Amino acid sequence: MENKAPLENKVPPPIILIAALFIMRAIASFDPFIQAWAYSISLGWLFVIIGCAISLSGMRSFVRAKTTVDPLNPQKASRLVTSGIFSFTRNPMYLGMAAISVGGAVYLQSPLAVFGVVAFVVYIQRFQIRPEEKAMQTLFGEQFAHYKQRTRRWL
């Protein structure tokens, strides 16, 4: 029997992103250090747009390869996708979501909102990426091991 943490592959990553953004907004509302940064709203939206583009590029690669996009069931993957954006990062969808959370922190102009970015990345790393990598190692063995050696997890 596999020893899994209760949250491994249980909560869809977009829900985690939304929760992190709400936490960031709550923190920012109490932040006495809010900065009036020039262009912060535009820069925040730029990060959001870039994050969406990165995430959608990864999803599109999965769809083209005719493999699952379901992050809660990585064991259903039928192919290991290593081309396109996956040649730069093993986790473009999560990288894109992290960029969106950075955009949220910049938009909020709150240095304390960065804690939401960190919380999102730590959670996704522990409860989503690690279990997915275990599943990929089981499914694709040596092919996944070589991919891990040549492609970074994030950037």
C-alpha positions in Angstrom: 0.0 0.0 0.0 1.3 3.4 -1.0 2.0 5.9 1.8 0.4 9.2 0.6 -0.1 12.4 2.4 -3.8 13.3 2.7 -3.5 16.3 0.3 -1.5 14.6 -2.5 -3.3 15.0 -5.8 -6.6 15.9 -4.0 -7.2 19.6 -4.7 -7.1 20.9 -8.2 -4.1 23.3 -8.6 -6.3 26.2 -10.0 -8.2 26.0 -6.7 -4.9 26.3 -4.8 -4.0 29.3 -6.9 -7.3 31.0 -6.2 -7.0 30.3 -2.5 -3.4 31.8 -2.6 -4.7 34.9 -4.3 -7.5 35.4 -1.7 -4.9 35.0 1.1 -2.7 37.5 -0.6 -5.6 39.9 -0.9 -6.4 39.4 2.8 -2.8 40.0 3.8 -2.6 43.1 1.6 -5.7 44.6 3.3 -3.8 44.6 6.6 -0.4 45.5 5.2 1.0 48.7 6.7 3.8 48.6 4.1 1.8 48.9 1.0 3.9 50.7 -1.6 2.7 53.0 -4.3 4.8 51.5 -7.1 4.6 53.2 -10.4 3.2 50.8 -13.1 2.4 48.1 -10.5 -1.0 47.4 -12.0 0.3 47.1 -15.5 3.3 45.0 -14.4 0.9 42.8 -12.3 -1.3 42.2 -15.3 1.7 41.5 -17.5 2.7 38.7 -15.1 -0.8 37.3 -15.2 -0.9 37.4 -19.0 2.5 35.7 -19.3 1.4 33.1 -16.7 -1.8 32.3 -18.6 0.2 31.9 -21.8 2.7 29.6 -20.2 -0.1 27.5 -18.6 -2.1 27.3 -21.8 0.9 26.3 -23.8 1.5 23.3 -21.5 -2.2 22.3 -21.7 -2.1 22.6 -25.4 0.9 20.3 -25.6 -0.9 17.7 -23.5 -4.0 17.9 -25.7 -1.9 17.6 -28.9 -0.2 14.5 -27.5 -3.6 13.1 -26.6 -2.7 12.5 -22.9 -4.5 13.5 -19.8 -4.5 17.1 -18.5 -6.1 16.0 -15.2 -3.6 16.9 -12.4 -5.5 14.8 -9.9 -4.9 11.5 -11.8 -1.3 11.7 -13.2 -1.2 7.9 -13.4 -3.6 8.2 -16.4 -0.9 9.8 -18.6 -0.5 7.9 -21.8 2.5 9.8 -23.1 5.5 11.7 -21.6 5.5 15.1 -23.3 9.0 16.6 -23.6 8.8 18.9 -26.5 7.6 22.5 -26.9 7.4 24.3 -23.6 8.2 21.1 -21.8 11.7 21.2 -23.2 12.2 24.3 -20.9 10.3 23.3 -17.8 8.8 20.1 -16.6 5.8 22.0 -15.1 4.7 24.8 -17.3 1.1 24.9 -16.0 2.4 25.3 -12.4 5.1 27.8 -13.5 2.3 29.8 -15.2 0.2 29.7 -12.1 3.2 30.9 -10.0 3.6 33.8 -12.5 -0.1 34.6 -12.0 0.4 34.7 -8.3 3.5 36.9 -8.7 1.3 39.2 -10.8 -1.3 39.3 -8.0 1.4 40.3 -5.5 2.7 43.0 -7.7 -0.8 44.2 -8.5 -1.6 44.4 -4.8 1.5 46.5 -4.1 2.0 44.6 -0.9 5.4 43.2 0.1 3.6 40.8 2.5 1.6 39.4 -0.4 4.7 37.6 -1.4 3.9 35.1 1.3 1.0 33.9 -0.8 3.3 33.3 -3.7 5.7 31.3 -1.5 2.7 29.3 0.0 1.4 28.4 -3.5 4.8 27.2 -4.7 5.6 25.2 -1.5 2.1 23.6 -1.6 2.3 22.7 -5.3 5.8 21.4 -5.0 4.9 19.1 -2.1 1.4 18.0 -2.8 1.2 18.1 -6.6 4.6 18.0 -8.3 6.2 15.3 -6.2 3.3 12.8 -6.5 3.1 13.6 -10.2 6.8 12.9 -10.6 6.5 9.6 -8.8 3.7 8.6 -11.1 5.7 9.6 -14.2 8.7 7.6 -12.9 6.5 4.6 -12.5 4.8 5.0 -15.9 7.8 6.0 -18.0 10.9 4.8 -16.1 14.2 5.5 -17.8 12.6 7.9 -20.3 11.4 10.1 -17.4 14.7 9.8 -15.6 16.5 11.2 -18.6 13.9 13.9 -19.0 14.4 15.0 -15.4 18.2 15.2 -15.9 18.0 17.5 -18.9 14.9 19.7 -18.0 14.5 21.7 -14.8 11.4 21.4 -12.6 10.6 25.1 -12.8 13.0 27.1 -15.0 
